[in-house]
């Protein structure tokens, strides 16, 4: 294991993280809040630590990155960024408890959106901006951002890209990883800026527009308001949120093709068709079955249903209403949506539509194979035959995902949580959704959970963000054998 190159890159990531911490200072100055010292000191500590690590490891014997180094860098990178990203909250005193601060920051970088804050509007502007920025950076991945710079340092980045985007489809927009990272981030910035402008047109102030654009495109769900996005009652603003949540939950390869006018490629994408169809169909079902129990007029019923379904399916986690009270069985209905996820290659978490499609398609085709045992009946995805290795990978992912969810729910139940809350918390965190059901539902948060439960859920956030295997591999004996 080339530990020198591992810590060299982690040092570089910490330097970047420290610089980004200070981006909230202009808002502190403008709103005359007293969090400037906390941001400056935290940024300095983080950047200085990263620089020291980088200097001590700047001349490794070789700059080659293997798969094992790539997986370890991504996992440790997320942990170190979250550890140091929690410092501003601790120094200022907004979240004095380290466990809570680490939970909140990991929730940010993993774009989970689960929060322990009970009075978000009491947090000063600079810290609120840093909180939203952690989600924006984590959405596309600060690791992917660094791919544009690592080649300059003489370090190849393909292993990092593989570890950071471990989904079924790792479509490269350009043969060189650095150029891929640039294109991904270019699209990400354009969509974020476009949403910000539209939110301002809808009447939102600049600060709120920036923060919510960051957390929408990251499918993160953090808000600057205690009532989350339910604070903004404008139908125009809510439709903007819906549209950009859908954009964020799409494979970013499709955005790239769309920007180049290849709309046929987008329309023919199997995952995209099922993704859009699922959101529309489920939203209609919710509007018809659930919302007659609530005093919404027809247009608002459709909007609220579309908003909440899109929010949960894309794992954004925004809240427009207390969906647990829409109908007697709402709690379990929306609980199932926590397991869907966005598209592969999106900023969304969860299982992903591509995996759902392949698993169900293979299961139905297995019935045909039983009738015609000699027939070769392959699973096709986007017109191409899916290899057995991918099918086995999908099946293993499902087994691990469900198994970890069940195990985590039982574990949290032993800590004193009722089973509904325990299951909702685990599903929301491993799916990077944010709000769950029960005591961690849409109008509640994770503040009252036992400290041990918060650490367990923090680990589940990391598992979900890196799609299980990247993290689980590190705990296998084979990973450490030469």
Secondary structure, 3 states (H helix, E strand, C coil): CCHHHHHHHHHHHHHHHHHHHHHHHHHHHHCCCCCHHHHHHHHHHHHHHHHHHHHHCCCCCCCCCCHHHHHHHHHHHHHHHHHHHCHHHHHHCCCCCHHHHHHHHHHHHCCCCCCCCCCHHHCCHHHHHHHHHHHHHHHHCHHHHHHHHHHHHCCCCHHHHHHHCCCCCCCCCCCCHHHHHHHHHHHHHHHHHHHHHHHHHCCCCHHHHHHHHHHHHCCCCCCCCCCHHHHCCCHHHHHHHHHHHHHHCCCHHHHHHHHCCCHHHHHCCHHHHHHHHHHHHHHHHHHHHCHHHCCCCHHHHHHHHHHHHHHHHCCCCCCCCCHHHCCCCHHHHHHHHCCCCCCCCCCCCCCCHHHHHHHHHHHHHHHHHHHCCCCCCCCEECCEECCHHHHHHHHHHHHHHHHHHHHHHHHHHHCCCCHHHHHHHHHHHHCCCCCCCHHHCCCCCCCCCCHHHHHHHHHHHHHHHCCCHHHHHHHCHHHHCC
